[in-house]
Amino acid sequence: MRTHSRTDTQGSPVEPDKTDIVSHGAFENEPPEHLDEALRLVHHHAGYVRIRAGAFLHQDAAGPLLTAARSAAEAVPGFRSWSFNPKTGSVVIEYDPAKLEADDLLKHVAKCAGFRGVEVATRTKMNRQEVVSRFLDTMEGINRGFDQLTGGRADLRELTPVALAAVSIVSFILNQNRGRLPEWSSALYHSYRVFMHWHRPEVRTRERIGRQEDERAASAEKILD
């Protein structure tokens, strides 16, 4: 991020003001067009925010508005990633919560992009797409938490089927005294299905490699014959 030093009347340098993060965006020489709309915060947890704006709908990611907003976010220390969805007019920003406060980030983005401010979305009625989006936001947050707790060695793709397999074992041992637990065969089946579904690309890759090895072995046998 660019900073500007100043000198006092006696020619001594003065340290740049800490408010430069707000006053100097990516388009400091070209003031943004003011919008009669606030930037809406849709979802937030530490390190992750989803924002939305009507002005973002069906916009080109390389257009001036989104470029100004993204450049403003990227200029802030602690920024990690930016993901734009033109169909919903929403943006997911990931950041380092140890270096940056979400409020400071969003206020900076709103000012540099020309929004009148930041507001928290409070609508209680959501359409199907918004409900799915909110659910996925929550699951992504939970998944990221498990990933951090395990040091990147496992997430919900592994932990969920493992938990179901453990339930099947407990249910099998308790048998008729299992109470509200599902039947062991049902829990085990769902454990298998969840694991295979979430690891489908890896499974298909292994299957393809296995077929190729079988074909090479068959070809080698024909040559020997």
N, C-alpha and C positions, 0 to 999 in steps of 0.2 A: 504494500500500500504506500502510495506516495505521501510524503510529509513535507512541510514547508517551514524553514527556519526564518526567524525575523530578527531584526536588530533594533535596539532602542535608540534614543536620540544621541547617545554617546558612542554608538557604533559597536556596542557589546552584543554578542549573539544571545538570543533568547530561545529557550527550549520550545519545540513545537507543542501546541496545546493538545491535551488528550482527547479533546472533542473533535479532532481531525477525522476520526472514524465516521462521524456523522456529517460533518460539513464538507468533506471531500470524497465524493463517490467516484465511480468510474467515469462519469460524464461531467466532471466538475467545470469544464469549459463550455458545456452545452446543457443548460438547465432542463430538467425533464418537464414534459407537458403535465400540468396538474389534472388529475382525474377526480371526478365527483364520485368517488368510491373509496372505501377503506379496504385494506388488505385483511382478509379473514383468516384467523387461526382456527383450523378445523380439528387438528389433533396434535397432542404434544406429550412426549415423555423425554426424559433426559437423553440428549444426544440426537433427538429426532423430532422434526416438526413437519406437519402437512399444512400448507396454506392454499387458499383458493381466492380467485377474483374473477368477476364477470369479464373483465378486460383481457384475461388470459385465454378465454374460450376460443378455440379454433384459431389460435394465433400461431404464426411461424416461430419456431424456437429461436431462429436467428433474427427475428424482428426487433425493432428498437426498444419496445417496452420490456420484453423478456430478456434482451441482452443487457439492458440497464439493471434489471433486478438481479440477474445472475452475476453480473460483474460486481455489483455491490456486495453480494453474499461472499463471493470468492475473495474479495479484498479484505475480509475480516479474519484476523488470526483465529484459528480454531475451526474454520470451515473444512468440511470433508467431501461432501458430494451434493449434486443437484440433479433431480429427476423430474422432468416435466411431462404431464399428460394433457395434450391439447383437447381431448374429448370432454374431460371434466373440468378443465381450467384449473387444475391443481398442481402443486409443486411439492415434492418431498425434499427437504434439506436435512442432511446429516451433519452434525458438528461435534466438536469435542467439548463436553459440558465442563471440563476442568479449566478450559481456557475462555469460555464464552457463555454468556447468559442468553437464553432464547429471546427475552424481551429486547435486549440491545440489538441482537441480530435482526429481528423483524422490524424494529423501528428504523434501523439503518436502510434495510431493503425498501421499506415503504417510502421513505423520504427520497431516496435516490431514483426510484421508479415513478415518483409523482403521485402516489396515493395520499389521501388526506389523513391517513393514520392506520392504526391496527385495531381490529376488534375481534373478540372471541365469538365464533359462531355459536348461537344459542338455540337454533331451530330444533324442535323436538320431533317434527315429522321429517323423515328422510325417505327418499325413493330407494328402490332396490339396489341400485348401483352404489349409493352412498352407504347403505347398510353393509353391503359386502366390503366396501372400501374400509369402513370403520372396523369391521371384524378382522380384516387382513392386517390393518395397522396394529391392532392389539396383539394378534398372533405373532407378527414380526417382532414386536417389542419383547414378548415372552421368549421367543426363539433366540433373540439376540442376548437376552439375559442368561439363558442356559448355555449358550455358546461361550460367553465370557466366564461363567462359573466353571466350565470344564476345560478352560484354556484352549478352546477351538477344537477339542477332540470329539465332541458330540453335541447334537442339538435335538430338537423335537423329532426329527426324522428317525433318529435312533432310540431316543428315550421313550417315545410313545409306544412303539411295538415291544420294547423291553418291559415296560410297565404292564402292558396287556398280557405278556407271557408270564410275568410274575403273578398276575391275578389268576391266570389259568391254573398255575401250580397250586396256589392257595385253595382255589375252588376244588381242585381234584382231591387235595388232602382232606378238606373238610367234608366233601361230598354232600350228604343231605343236611349237614349243619352249616352250610355256606351262607345262609341268610339271604341278603339282598345281592350277593355276588352272582354274576352270570355263570352259566355252566362252563366247565373248564374247556370243553371242546369249542364253544362259541368264542370265548376269549382268545384261545389259541389261534383260531381261524382268522379272527379280526387282526390279531398281531401280525400274522403272515401277510394278510391283504394290505395292511397299512405299510408294512416294510417294503413289499414289492411295488406298491404304487409310488411311494416317495423315492424309491431307488430304481425306477423303471429305466432311465437312461443307462445306468451302470449295468443293470441286468441285461439289457439288450446288447450292450457292447460286449459283455462276456459271451452271450449266446452267439453273436456274430463271429467272434474270435474262435469259439469252439467249433462252429461249422466250417470255418476256413481251415482249421487244423485237421478236421476230419476229411475235408476234400483233399488237402495236401497228402494226408496219409493214404487215402484211396488211390490218388494219382501215383504215388510212389510204389504202391503194391502192384498196380497195373504195369508200370515200367519194369519191375522186377520179374513179373510173370512173362 
